[in-house]
């Protein structure tokens, strides 16, 4: 038994350096293979990426806002008209300020979701402050659920084209 143990220890002593070296070679090959599979974008525009706040993947953080029916169920037509006119004016102001990149209503649904915003801000706290300027939210005609969202930093670029295709403004 002693001789088997001695043989095993000798075997390990002689072969371990070879295994360690082989392991290092495998690790280096793995790093090289990973580096070779990384795609570099030949159309990359560093200035545009910086302007849009893009990370290395062309992405950035936004806040997704899901607007839903709020607790105020007033039937006051004048208040409703004033608040929703102000809601649309607020949307247009936020677009001009570069804070709102997507907005639109949702079809009638069981969850009472009314619409969405995608805000170009880093935190939900910043988004909450922007929503305070919306009369329909302030009057609790609309309520909002806010979520961090990671999407293409190029998303705001569609606005330039979108402004060329509408005939009537709501």
C-alpha positions, 0 to 999 in steps of 0.5 A: 500500500505504501508503494502504491501511495509513493508511486501516486505521489511521484506520478503527481509530482512529475505530471502536475507541471505538464497538466498546469501548463496544458491548462494555461495553453487551453485558457489562452486558446479560449481567450484567443477564440473569444477575441476572434469571435468578437465582431467589430462594426466597420460602420461605427461612428464614435461621435454619433455614439457619444452624442447619443450616450451609447455604450459599447453595444450601441445601447443605453438606459431609458425609462419605460412608462406605462400609463393607465387609468388613474383613480380620478374618474371625474365626468367633468368635461371641462377638466377632462378636456383641459387636462388631456389638451395639457397632456398632449402639450406636455408630450410635445414639450418633452419631445422638443427637450429630447426627454421623450422618444416614444409616446402613443396610446394603447387599444382598449384592454382589460388592464386599463393601460392607456399608453406608453412613453419611453423617456430618455432619462437614466432613473425612474426618479427623473422620469417621475419628475417629468411626469409631474408636469403632465396635467392628466397625471397630476390630476390622477386621470392617468397613473404611471408604472415606471420601468428601467429599460435598456434599448438602442441609443439610436431610438431618438433618431426616428423622431426626425423622420416621424416629424415628416409624416404626420398630416394632422396633430392631435 
